[in-house]
């Protein structure tokens, strides 16, 4: 017990002594946590058929009433671990140049498509006993088909960065980054349904006129992995926690916005789209 207390007491003094004697540190270890906005992935009807070879309801819903390719504006949680190697010979008093290695996850690629149509069939006629006016009852058939594709990616890459004010409290950092991506979770889903109702008369009840039963079927499956490349321009504003020569002088916290271009490679073709990450970060200099 006494030995344990002795170690606890001496640790702060040991760290302080190392701070005074250690040469200028040249590596930042960082972690960013935030949101990576969905990358929209446009798919043709042939693409859907290849991913859902057993789906028998393709082209069962025409485009007479609706056909929509959805673009998602959602976001996925993102975590990226980074190591920055500072170049003393390329850096100066008022700026800092570094090369970074990144590994993490967060990019989400998605595609959605929906088709629907409505069919009306007259089934009955109601006559008002007061006015003699005729009211027509229709059977409404609503037919829909909905498909979705979603893939999440692991990422690894590097970047070249330029940062201002390395010795001051506030710092701005930018550059260019290239990150290779590989999907580790690719899911496809399709749903076909037929729903029936009476149009205009919710309380209509005639035992001799019966609606067909509603019908719905869903298929969920996984698909081949995708590869891709993200080229982005990081923009980072960060804050040094202390101006004194202590441990917190080595720590920076910041906010980063990383817009860029996401390229997805599939069967010899390249699909590109805008992508972006918004995150907070923590960096410690070693």
C-alpha distance (Angstrom), angle and dihedral (degrees) to the residues before:
residue distance angle dihedral
X1 . . .
X2 3.81 . .
X3 3.80 89.6 .
X4 3.83 90.3 52.4
X5 3.84 92.1 50.6
X6 3.79 90.3 48.3
X7 3.82 90.3 54.8
X8 3.82 92.2 48.9
X9 3.78 91.9 51.3
X10 3.79 95.4 46.6
X11 3.85 97.6 46.1
X12 3.86 96.2 79.3
X13 3.81 91.2 49.3
X14 3.79 91.0 48.3
X15 3.82 91.6 51.3
X16 3.79 91.2 48.1
X17 3.79 91.6 50.2
X18 3.80 90.3 50.7
X19 3.80 90.3 50.5
X20 3.79 90.4 56.6
X21 3.80 97.1 45.3
X22 3.82 104.2 34.0
X23 3.84 115.1 101.0
X24 3.80 119.3 -117.2
X25 3.79 108.0 -60.8
X26 3.80 116.9 -120.2
X27 3.82 104.8 -173.9
X28 3.82 132.4 74.0
X29 3.79 119.9 -161.7
X30 3.80 109.6 -159.3
X31 3.78 142.5 178.3
X32 3.81 125.9 -164.7
X33 3.79 123.6 -164.8
X34 3.77 125.7 -175.9
X35 3.78 145.1 84.5
X36 3.78 130.4 -35.8
X37 3.79 110.4 -160.2
X38 3.79 116.7 -129.9
X39 3.79 118.8 -92.8
X40 3.81 110.3 -137.3
X41 3.77 115.4 -132.3
X42 3.81 117.3 -162.4
X43 3.81 113.6 -145.8
X44 3.80 129.5 -168.9
X45 3.80 123.6 -139.2
X46 3.82 89.0 -102.8
X47 3.82 89.7 54.1
X48 3.80 90.3 54.6
X49 3.81 91.7 47.9
X50 3.81 91.8 53.0
X51 3.80 91.8 51.2
X52 3.84 93.1 44.5
X53 3.83 103.9 37.6
X54 3.83 93.5 159.2
X55 3.80 96.3 48.4
X56 3.81 107.3 114.3
X57 3.81 98.9 -173.9
X58 3.80 100.0 75.0
X59 3.82 111.8 131.9
X60 3.81 90.8 7.1
X61 3.81 89.1 117.8
X62 3.78 115.9 55.0
X63 3.80 125.7 -151.6
X64 3.79 97.1 -109.0
X65 3.79 95.4 110.5
X66 3.77 107.8 18.3
X67 3.79 144.7 -11.1
X68 3.77 119.1 170.5
X69 3.79 136.1 171.8
X70 3.78 105.4 -155.1
X71 3.79 122.3 -142.9
X72 3.77 112.4 -152.9
X73 3.80 121.4 -138.1
X74 3.79 95.0 -173.7
X75 3.78 127.8 115.7
X76 3.77 138.6 -138.3
X77 3.79 128.6 -142.2
X78 3.79 111.9 -98.0
X79 3.81 132.8 -161.1
X80 3.80 121.8 -179.3
X81 3.82 126.7 179.4
X82 3.81 115.3 -153.7
X83 3.79 138.2 -171.9
X84 3.82 116.2 -162.4
X85 3.81 119.0 -160.6
X86 3.79 109.3 -159.5
X87 3.82 118.2 -146.4
X88 3.84 107.7 -141.7
X89 3.82 93.3 -172.4
X90 3.82 92.2 54.3
X91 3.81 95.2 41.2
X92 3.79 129.0 80.5
X93 3.79 140.6 -169.1
X94 3.80 93.9 -78.4
X95 3.79 102.3 31.6
X96 3.77 141.2 38.3
X97 3.82 130.8 -151.1
X98 3.80 121.4 -158.0
X99 3.79 144.3 166.4
X100 3.81 118.0 -136.7
X101 3.78 136.7 -158.1
X102 3.82 117.4 -156.0
X103 3.79 134.4 -167.5
X104 3.78 126.6 171.4
X105 3.78 147.7 94.8
X106 3.76 139.3 -103.6
X107 3.78 112.1 104.9
X108 3.79 110.1 122.8
X109 3.81 122.4 -166.6
X110 3.80 117.7 -162.9
X111 3.79 142.4 172.9
X112 3.81 130.4 -176.7
X113 3.77 133.2 -174.1
X114 3.79 130.6 -179.3
X115 3.81 132.3 -175.8
X116 3.78 128.8 179.9
X117 3.78 142.5 165.7
X118 3.82 137.2 -175.6
X119 3.80 126.1 -140.5
X120 3.83 122.2 -165.8
X121 3.79 122.5 -160.0
X122 3.88 123.4 179.0
X123 3.80 109.3 -125.1
X124 3.80 106.6 164.4
X125 3.79 145.9 4.1
X126 3.81 123.7 -138.3
X127 3.82 120.8 -158.0
X128 3.80 119.6 -154.4
X129 3.81 110.9 -126.1
X130 3.81 90.4 -150.9
X131 3.79 103.0 44.9
X132 3.77 103.4 14.2
X133 3.78 90.0 -129.4
X134 3.82 116.5 151.3
X135 3.78 121.1 -126.4
X136 3.78 118.6 -165.8
X137 3.78 121.7 -143.8
X138 3.80 117.0 -150.0
X139 3.75 130.2 -164.1
X140 3.79 107.3 -132.8
X141 3.80 118.1 -152.9
X142 3.81 115.2 -167.9
X143 3.81 112.8 -166.4
X144 3.81 120.8 -174.1
X145 3.77 140.8 171.0
X146 3.80 121.9 -164.8
X147 3.81 127.5 -174.7
X148 3.78 131.1 -176.5
X149 3.78 136.2 -176.9
X150 3.79 125.7 -167.6
X151 3.81 131.7 174.6
X152 3.81 131.2 176.1
X153 3.78 121.9 -155.5
X154 3.78 141.4 -146.5
X155 3.79 112.8 -145.3
X156 3.79 137.3 -157.7
X157 3.79 127.3 172.8
X158 3.76 150.0 118.2
X159 3.79 139.8 -110.5
X160 3.77 143.9 -164.0
X161 3.81 114.4 -134.1
X162 3.78 140.4 -169.4
X163 3.82 119.3 -161.1
X164 3.80 131.1 -175.0
X165 3.82 129.1 -142.2
X166 3.83 100.2 15.2
X167 3.83 91.2 178.6
X168 3.79 98.6 42.5
X169 3.77 131.1 84.2
X170 3.82 97.1 -110.3
X171 3.78 123.6 48.1
X172 3.79 136.1 -179.3
X173 3.79 118.5 -151.9
X174 3.79 131.6 -173.2
X175 3.80 140.7 150.0
X176 3.79 138.3 124.3
X177 3.81 130.4 -65.3
X178 3.80 135.6 -168.0
X179 3.81 118.7 -161.9
X180 3.80 126.4 -177.8
X181 3.82 113.9 -145.1
X182 3.79 134.2 -157.2
X183 3.79 124.1 -174.1
X184 3.79 115.1 -125.4
X185 3.80 97.7 176.2
X186 3.83 119.9 38.3
X187 3.78 117.8 169.7
X188 3.81 132.6 178.1
X189 3.79 125.4 -167.8
X190 3.81 133.0 -177.9
X191 3.81 131.0 -177.0
X192 3.81 129.0 -171.9
X193 3.81 121.7 -173.6
X194 3.80 142.8 170.6
X195 3.80 117.8 -160.1
X196 3.80 125.5 -175.4
X197 3.80 131.9 -158.2
X198 3.79 142.6 150.6
X199 3.77 113.4 -97.7
X200 3.77 117.8 -130.8
X201 3.83 97.7 -2.2
X202 3.76 113.5 72.0
X203 3.81 91.7 173.2
X204 3.81 94.8 46.2
X205 3.80 111.4 136.6
X206 3.78 125.4 176.6
X207 3.82 117.8 154.0
X208 3.79 90.9 -153.7
X209 3.82 92.2 57.2
X210 3.78 112.5 61.7
X211 3.78 127.2 179.5
X212 3.81 118.8 -129.9
X213 3.79 115.2 -108.2
X214 3.76 118.3 -91.0
X215 3.78 114.6 -107.3
X216 3.83 131.9 -157.4
X217 3.81 134.9 167.2
X218 3.82 130.4 179.0
X219 3.78 132.7 -167.9
X220 3.81 124.5 -164.3
X221 3.78 123.4 -175.1
X222 3.79 143.3 149.4
X223 3.78 125.2 -115.4
X224 3.79 141.1 -159.3
X225 3.77 121.0 -58.6
X226 3.79 118.8 -97.9
X227 3.78 128.3 -143.2
X228 3.76 126.5 -154.6
X229 3.78 149.4 157.3
X230 3.79 130.5 -125.7
X231 3.80 121.0 -157.1
X232 3.79 111.6 -171.1
X233 3.80 143.5 164.7
X234 3.83 111.0 -134.2
X235 3.81 119.8 -146.5
X236 3.78 113.7 -169.2
X237 3.81 131.8 174.6
X238 3.80 112.0 -171.5
X239 3.77 140.0 174.0
X240 3.81 130.5 -139.6
X241 3.81 109.3 -133.2
X242 3.79 96.2 -142.9
X243 3.79 138.9 18.9
X244 3.80 91.8 -157.3
X245 3.80 124.4 90.1
X246 3.78 98.7 -99.5
X247 3.79 138.9 102.2
X248 3.82 94.2 -74.8
X249 3.81 89.7 55.8
X250 3.81 85.4 70.5
X251 3.82 93.9 51.9
X252 3.82 125.5 87.2
X253 3.80 128.7 -178.8
X254 3.76 122.5 -167.8
X255 3.77 153.1 156.0
X256 3.80 120.7 -112.7
X257 3.78 136.0 -169.9
X258 3.80 116.2 -167.5
X259 3.82 115.4 -172.1
X260 3.77 120.0 178.9
X261 3.78 151.8 129.4
X262 3.81 121.5 -72.5
X263 3.80 117.6 -156.0
X264 3.81 120.5 -166.3
X265 3.82 120.0 -162.7
X266 3.79 116.7 -149.3
X267 3.81 129.1 163.0
X268 3.78 95.5 -26.4
X269 3.82 95.3 -44.3
X270 3.80 131.9 103.0
X271 3.79 122.3 -141.7
X272 3.80 117.6 -169.9
X273 3.78 133.0 -167.9
X274 3.79 142.5 159.2
X275 3.80 117.4 -83.5
X276 3.80 135.0 178.7
X277 3.79 142.1 -179.8
X278 3.82 126.8 -154.4
X279 3.80 114.8 -167.9
X280 3.78 148.9 144.8
X281 3.79 118.3 -122.1
X282 3.79 141.8 -158.9
X283 3.81 122.2 -157.0
X284 3.79 130.6 -175.0
X285 3.78 122.2 -167.9
X286 3.81 118.8 -137.4
